[in-house]
Amino acid sequence: MQSSPSPIDENRDLKAEKNQEPSALLPKFLSNSPEDRSKAYIQLTAFCQQIRDSSSDDETSTRILATTFGPLTLSRLAETEENNFLVGVTFLTALFHVNGPSASLIFQQDGILDCVMDGVDILTSKQLRQEVARLLAQAAGYKPCRGIITSQHVGWLESMLRVRWGCVQASAALALVKISQGHSSDGRGAEQLEPLLSPQTTDLSLAQILIGVLVDKREPLALGDAIEGLAYLSANPRIKESISKDPIFLRHLFSLASTRMDIPAGDHRIITSSYLYGILAIICNVCAFRPQLTEEQKQVGRLRQMAQPANTADATDNSMLDDDENVRVRIRRLLAAGVLDVFAAAVPGTESTGVRINVGKTMLSIVEEKANRGQVLQGGGAKVLSLIIRQALPAPSPIKNTPLDPAYLEPIQALAKLTITASPVQVFGPNDGAMFDTIRPFSLMLQHTSSTLLQRFESMMALTNLASHSPETATRIGKAEGLLTKVELFLLDDHTLVRRAAMELICNLIGGSDDVFGRYGDSTTLDGRTKSRLQVVLALSDVEDVPTRLAASGALALLTSSRNVCQALLSLQPERLQILRRLAQIVDPSTTHGDGGHEQDRGFVHRGVVCACNFLMGISDGPNAAGLKKEAEDAGLTAALTLIIKKYYGPTPDNDILRPALEAMKLLT
């Protein structure tokens, strides 16, 4: 009988990888076998991790790795035989991937870069040129390495843009992109870059080369460098515009993400999350709106522009290409090209946080325009966003409250926008479970310390729409941890729209959840907090903002069905006349709000007569009934009810209004 492998057997390969001789690792990255290269990366990673684990700090481990591999790499690069030379180049490139700081130290050592450039002067094969260009592209991602790259090295890279091999062109273009953009971020001005880059090497020219390589597809191994280079360049407004106007390129780009590409010779290293991330980064950049700046930030930006000797016409042109209208047009072009299919294909099969965040950012940009939201729903956008959010949510725990990563607020906001403008069934389908699952992320966004006021506003609007779906949904919203307390604070906010959204949500929750209804007074004893909540709702029924008054009046119409609430409302005012006067104002808002335009609003009238009828019934058989008729006349309530009855008692009477109005009048006679 064959015995099962022991734990020692299972760990044998990992131990062997950690015990590799450093010199034995170098040749493995030149293998033609994808499997061998993958194993070499695992072995190098294990070796570097072993050094890190045995070192006191990162700086020490970096120095040890550089001391270990530096001489070995230099000895290979000094060789004039191509295979040995390539061993040194491919290993150093791999080390940049696995441990960039140590590779950067080696790259800066005396003789390394000179040997690399001497090699390309002597040896001129396609593979050698590509591997050297890739090495320079990796090195250009590190500021210390960029500092030793001279015009001679840049000149060689520019010459590689003119060769016939797409893989060499793509690697050289990527290196030049990193050098150019890296120097800009390092604070080097245009006058310092000019000696390095020729006038012909512009962002637009590099983008055209990379687009050509990607569309051509004859050299699949060049696609990764092309995608990475375009991910950098697509932050440029001119490149964004150019990309969005190229349907052939968009079709090819989207197909790479959707079909995952057929790669010859089984080289599946191309199918990696980093390349998918690059594709999504390009899409995200093209669809990105400019961030909303404060006045102080705008002023700082103006001062920086004044301090830089940039081309004014160029800066103005870029600014115009990145304004909101141009971004909306670009988004429509990408939608027409099928970008939603990319998201539906990319998200379910990826474990990459970066991919999910980029999809969320892009979806938020797309749904900013209401006209796009129907298309997003038809394309399965709500399901994609729900999947992103579900993967991001921290597990609920009574012991440890793990906060939500702020990067995921954007996909939650995108889903909130969809929920605001469509019915819950259109967004989530007939499955109530999907709606229930969305309550928690909306609640987290509302309460998150990093959320903006707009995100909090939109979370309340979305929850309001969800609460209208069913009593069960409203009940679950009301039970969300900390939500009601936060919403009630927003009832006192200075911002009209925020205050309105809070009141509308409270109104829907009072109507759908017994628990929330009870929170506002359906109990035998009304404590001070409950009365305070009622006082706020009563006050909001008399504000200038019409939708806020409608919501507050609706909440009162529901709450006054409880006798306890009616008694509490009466006790809130020092004189009974005040509450009766407030009810008259709700029945006929024209008495206090403007020129009478509001009296035509049936919503106000209906809420007002229901409030009046409920309130009068709630106190009519108690000790407070005495003198009610005269007080109602003095407060104007009787006159307001009489006016409403006359208005709605016609050839086609409105029974929904007349019935409570007549009942209220009966109680006053």
N, C-alpha and C positions, 0 to 999 in steps of 0.2 A: 504493500500500500504506500502511496506517495504522501508524505507528510506535508502539511501546509508550511509556508515560509515563516521563519521565526522573525521577531522584531529586529534582530541583528541583521538578518538577510535584507530586510526592507530598507535599512539605513546604510547598507554597505556602499551604495553608489554615492550617497551624500558625503560619507566619510572619505571616500576616495577623492571626491572633488575637492574637499578641503585640504587634502594632503598632497595635491598636485604640486610638482616642482614648478616654480615660476617660469623657468625657461621652456617647459613643455607646453605651456598655455599659448605661447606666441603663434606657432604655425597654424593653430586650429581655426583661426578666423579667416584663413585663406581657402578653406575647404570648399569644394563645389557642391557639397551635400548640405541642404538646408537643415537636416536633422543634426548633422555634425556641428554646424554653426550654432544651432540652438543649444546643444549640449555644452559647447564651449562657453557661451554666455552664462549658463548655469554654473559652470566650474569657476569662471572668473568672479562671478558674484559671490559664490561661497568663499573663495579665497579672500576677497576684499572684506567680507563680513567677519571672517576669522581675525583679520588684522584689526578691524574696528573693535571687536569684542575684547581683544587682548590689550588695547591701548587705553591710556587714561583719558584722552579726549580726541575730538575729530581732527584737530590740527596735527597731533602726533601721528595718528593713523594715516593721514594724507602724506605726511613727510616720509613715513616708512614705505608706503606704496610707491612713492616717487623714487625713493632710493633703491627699492627692489627692482622696479621695472625700467627705470631710466637708462642704466648702462646696457641692459639687454636690448632695449629698443634702438638706442644709438648704434649699437654694433650691427644691427640688421640694416638700418638706414644707410650706413656707411658702405654697404656692399654695392658693387656694380652689377652683380647678377640679379636679374629682375625678380625672380621668385623670392630671394632673400629680402630684397628691398620691399617687396609687397607685404611680406610677413610683418615687417616693422610698421608699415603704414596702416594695414588693416587692424593690427593689434592696438595701436594708439587710438584709432577711431573707435574701436570697441570699448576701450577704457574710458573714453569720454562719455559713452553711454552709461557705463556701470558706475564710474566714480570720477565725475568731471573735475573736481579740485586737484586730484593727483595727476590726471592727464594734463591739466593746464600747467602744473608745475614742470612736468616733463617737456611739454611743448616749448616752454620758455627757456629751457636749459641751452647753454651755448652749444652750437653745432647742430641741433635738431632740425630747425627750420632750414638752415643752409644745406644740410644733407638732403632734405626733401626736395628743395628746388634744384640742387645739382642732379638729383635723380631724374627729374622730368626733362632736364636738358639732354641727358644721355639716353634715356629709355623713353620711347614714345608710343607704347602700345595703348589701345583703347582702355583696357582694364586698369593700367597704371594711371592714366590720366583721370579716370573716373574716381579711383580710390584716393588719389591725392586731393582732388576737388572735394570729395566727401570729408576728408580729414580737415581741410581748411574751413569747410562749412561748420563742422563741429567746433573747431577752435574759435571761430568767429562769434560763437555764442558766449564767450567769456571775455570780459573787459581786459584782463591782463594780457590775454593772447592777442586781442585786437591791437593792443599797443605796440606789438612788434611786427605786425603785418604792414609791409611797406608798399609803395607804388609798384615796385618790381613784382611782388606777389599778386597784386591786384591786376597788373598788366597781363600776367600769365592767365589769370582767371578770365579776363575779358577776351583773350585770344581763344579760350575754350568755348566761348559762346558761338564761335563761327565754325566749329567742327561739325561733321555730319552725323555724329552720334548723339542721339537725344539724351541718353543717360549722362553723358559728360556735360552736355549743355545744362541739364537740370541741376546737377550738383554744383557746377560753377555759378549758375545764376543764384542758387540758394546761398552760396557763400558770399556773393556780392551783396545780396539783400541783407544778410546779417551784418556785414561790415558797414554798409550804409546806414541801416537803422540803428545798429549798435553805437556807432559814433555819434549819431544824433542824440541818443539817450544818454551818452557819456558827457554831453555838453559841448561837443566840438561843433563849431559853426560851419556854415557852408564854405567859407574861405579856407578852412583846414581840410575839408573833404575834397576840394577841387583837385589838389595835386594827386590824390589817390585815384579817384574815379574820372574817367574821360567824360566829356560832355555828352557823348552818345549813350552812355550807360545811365539811363534814367529808370525810375520805377516803372514807367509805362513800357519801356523797351524790354525790361526784364520780365514784366508780366506777360507780354506777348510771346516771349520765348517759352515760358512755363505753360501758358495756355496751349501753345502749339504742341508741346511734348505730351500734355495730358490728352488732348484731342486725338493725337496720332495713335497712341496706344501700342505702337509697334515694339516698344521697349518697356514692358511692364515694370521692370525694376527701377525705372526712372520716375514712376508715378509718385512714390513717397516723397521724393525731393521736390517735385513739382507742386504737390499739394501743400507741403510745408512752406515753400516759398510764397505761394499765393495766399496762405493764411496770414503771413506777415504783411504782404502788400495790400491786401483787401481792406486794410484800415485807411488807405488813401482814398479820399472821395472820388478822384478821377478814375481809379481802378475799380471802385465799387460801381460807378456808372458804366464803365466799359464792360464789366462782367455781366451786369444785369441786362445789357443790350445784346448779348451774344447767346442766342438760343441754342446754337450748336454746342457751345462750351457747357452751358447749363445742363443740356441733355446728357452729355458725357459725364459731367461731374456727378449728377444725381444718380446715374446708372451705377457708378462705382459704389455708392453707399447702399443702393437698393438691391443690387444683385450680388454684392461682395466680390465681384470680378473673378474671371477664370484666369489663373496664373499658370503659365507653362512650367513644366518640370517640377510641379508640386511645391513651388517655393511659396509656402503659405505664410511666410514671415511678413509678406506684403499685407496680408489680411490682419491687421493689428488695430487695436483701439486707437493708437496714436494717429493712424491715417484717417480713420473715421472721425476722430476728434478734429483733424485738420479740415476735412470737408465741412463739418458742422461749424467750425470757426469761420470759414469763408462765408458761409450762408449767414451766420450771425452778424458778421461785420457789414455785409451788404444791406441787411435789414435794420441795422441799429440806428435809432434816433440819437441825436445829440443829447447829452444829459442836461437836465434843467439846472441852471446855475443860479446862485444867489447874486444879488447886486454886488456884493463884495468880491465874489469869484469872477464876475464879469469884468470888474475894474482891474483886478490882478491880471486877467488875460489881456486886456488892452495895453497895460503897461509892458507886459512881456513882448507883445507885438511891436510896440514902439522901440524896444531895446534891440530887436533883431533886424539886421539889414536884409530881410527877406523881400522877395518880389511882391509888391503890394497887389498888383493885378492878379498874380497867382493865388495869393492868400484870399482875396475877395472871391475869386472864382471857386476855390475849394469850399469856402464858406457857403456860397450859394448852392453848390452841388450837394451839400449836406444839410440843407434846410428841410423842414418837416415835409413839405410838399414833394420834394424830390425823393425823399425816403419812401413816402407812400407809393409813388409811381414805381420805384424799384421793387417794392414788396408785391405790387400787382403783377409785375413781370415774372417774378419768381413763382407766384401762385399759378400763373398761367403755364409755367414750365413744369409744374408738378412737384413743387417742393414739399407739399404735405405728405406725399408718398415716401419721401426720404425719412421723415420723422417716424412714420408708421413702421418702416423697415428697420430703422436704426435703434430705437429705444428698447423694444422687447428683448433683443439679443445682446445688449451691451451691459457690462458691469462697470463701465467708465463713468465716474462722477462728472468729469469734464464734458463728456458727450451729453449727458442728461441736462446739465446746467445750461449748455449752449442751446439745446433744443428749447428749454424753458424760456430763455432770454428771447430767442427768435419768435416763439409763439406769442410772447407778450407784445413784441413789436408788431406782429401781424394783426392781433386782435385790438390794437389801439384804435383802428378804424372800424367803426361798427359795421360798415358794409361788407367787411371780410369775415365776420363772425359766422354767418350762415354757411359759407364755404368751408370754414374750419370745422364746424360741426359735422357737415356732410363727409368731410375727409377723415373723420375719426379723431379729430384734435382733442376732444374732451377725454377720450380713452387714453391717448398718449400722455396728456398732462396728469391724469389720475394715476397712471403707472409710475411716472416720474416722482410724483408726490408720495405715493405709497412706499416707494423704495427709500425715500429720504426721511420719512417720519421716524423720530426716535421712539423706541418701544415705551409704552406707558409703564411707569413704575411708581409705586407708593413710597419707595425708599429714596430714589435718586431722580431728580427732575432734570433730564438731559435736554438742553435747549435745542431748538431746530437751527440747523445751519442757515444763516441769513441768505446765502446764495439761492436757497430754494423758495424764498419769498416771491420771486418773479414768476415761476410756474404756478404757484398758488394764486397770485394776482391775475394771471392770464385766465385761469379756470374761473375765478370770481367774475371777471368781465363777461365770460360766456354765460354764467349763471344769472347775471343781472339782466341780460337782454333777451333771454329765451326762457321758456318754461322749463322747470326741472326735468320733466319727462323728455323734452327735446335734447337736453344736455346729457342726462344720465340714463335714459331709457326707462322702461317700465319697472326695472329692478330697484326697489326701495333701498336695498342694501348699499348700492353705489352712492345714493344720496346720504345715507347715514354715515358712510365712511368719509364723506367730504366735510362733515361738520367740524371734525377735529382740526384739520389744517386751516380752515377759515377762522376758527377760534384762536389757533396759535398765531396766525398772522395779525389778528386784531390785538392780541396781547403782547406781541413780540417787541422787545426793547429796540430792535433795529428797524422796525417797520415805519414807513412814512405815513403821514396823515392821510394821503390818498389811498394807500393800501388798507388802512384801518377803515376808512370810509367805504371802500369797495367791499371789504369783507362783511360789513354790516348790511350793505345793500344785497349782497348775495345770500346772506343768511335770512334776510327778510323774505326773499323770493322762495327760498327753501321752506321756510316756516309756513308759507301759504299752501304748501302741497298737501299736508295731512296733519292731523293732531299728533300722530306719533312722531313725525319729524319735528314739529314745534316742541314737543315734550323733550326730545333728545337734545335739541338746541338749548333749551332752558336749563338742562342738567349739565351742560359742558362746563368743566371746571373753570371758575373765575370769570366766565363770560358775562353773566348778568351784571356783576359788580362793575366791570369795565364799561359796559354799554351805558349803565346808569350814570357813570361819571361823564360820559360824552353828552348826556342830556343837558349838562351845564356848560358845554363848550362854547367858546365865542364864535366859532365858525358856523355859519348858518346851515350849510349843507351837512356838516358832521352832526350837528344837533338834530337836524331833520331825519337823517338816516337812523340815528339812535332811537328817536321817537317812533318811527315807522316799524322798526324791529320790535320794540317793546309792545306796540299795538298788536302786531301779528302774533306775538308770543302769548299775550293775554288772551287773545281769541282762540288760540289753539292748544294751550297747555294749562291744565288745571293747577299745576304747581306754580306757574308764574302768576296765574290769576290769584291764587292764595297769597302770594308774596305781596300783593297790592291791597289785601284787605278782606279776603273771604275767610275770616276766622272770628271767633267769639270775642277775642281780645285784640285790640289794635295797639301795638306798641308805638313808640316814638319814631322808629325807623320807617314803619309802614305808613304812618301819617305823613312823614317827610316825603316819601315817594309819591303819595297822592297829591301833596302840595305842589310838587314839581310838575306833574301831569296837568293839574288844574291851571298852573301858571302858563304852561306851554299852549294851552287852548286859547290863549289871548295874545299870542305874539304876532308880529307883522307878517312873518313868512306863512303863506297860505298852506302849503303841503304839511308844514309842521302842525299848524292848527287843526287841519283835517285829521292827522294821525292822533293827536292828543284828544280831540273830541271823540274820535272813534273809540279810543281806549276808555274814556269816561262813559260812553254809551254802553260798553260791555261791563265795566266795573259797577255801574250803578244798578245793575240787576241784583246786586247783593245789598240787603238792608243794612248790613254792617258798614259797608262803604258809604252809603247815604248818610248814616249817622256820623261817620267820621268826617265826611265833607262838611257837614253842618258844624261840627266842632272846630273845624279849621279856621272859621271866620269868627271874629269877635261879635259880629252882628249877623243875624240871619239874612238881613237884607242884602248883604254882600254876595252870598252864594246864590241867592235868587236872581240878583242882577247879572251875575256871571252866566247863569243858565239862559237868561234872556239874550245875552250877547252871543251865546252859542247858537240859539235858535235864529236870531236875526243879526248877523255880524255887521250889518250896515250901521247899527247904532253906535259902533265905536271904530269901525275900520273903513274909512273913506267915504265915497260918494254913493254907496249903495250897490256897487257892482257885485259885491259878494253875496247879496241876498238872492241873486239868481242861481247860485251854486246849489244844486239839489243835494250834493253830498253834505254840505254844512247844515242845510235845513233838516235832512233826515237824522243826522247825528244829534242835532239840537233838540228835536222833539222827543227822540228816544231818551236822551238824558233827562229832560224835564219830566217826562211821564214816569220814568223809573224813580227819579228822586222824590217826586211828590208821593208816589205810592209807598216808597220806603219810609217816609216819615208821617204819613197821613193818619196812621192808627196808633201813634205813640204820643208821648207827652208834648212833642213839639208841634202838634197839629193845630193848636189854638192860634187864632189870628193869622192863619196861613193865607186866607183869601185876600185880606187887606195888604199884607206884606208883598204878595205877588203882584198886586196892582201897583203898589208904590215902586216896585223894582222894575216895572215895565214888562214882566213876564206874561201877564194876561194879554196885554196889547200885542206882544210879539206873536203869541199863539193865535190870537184872533186874526191877525194879518195873514198868517200862514194858512189857516183854515179857509179863509176867503179866496186866497190865491189858488190853492190846489183843489178846491171843491168846484169843479166845472163840469162841462159835458163829458170829459174823460178824467174822472177823479183819480188822484194818485193815492191809492189806499195805504201804501207803505208809509206815507207821511201823515195822511189824515187819521188813520187809526190811533197812533200814539198821541197825536195832537188833540183829538177829541177826548181821549181818555184823560189826558192832563187837564183839559178844561172842565171835565166832569168833576174832577177832584177839587177844583177851585170854586165850584158853585155851591 
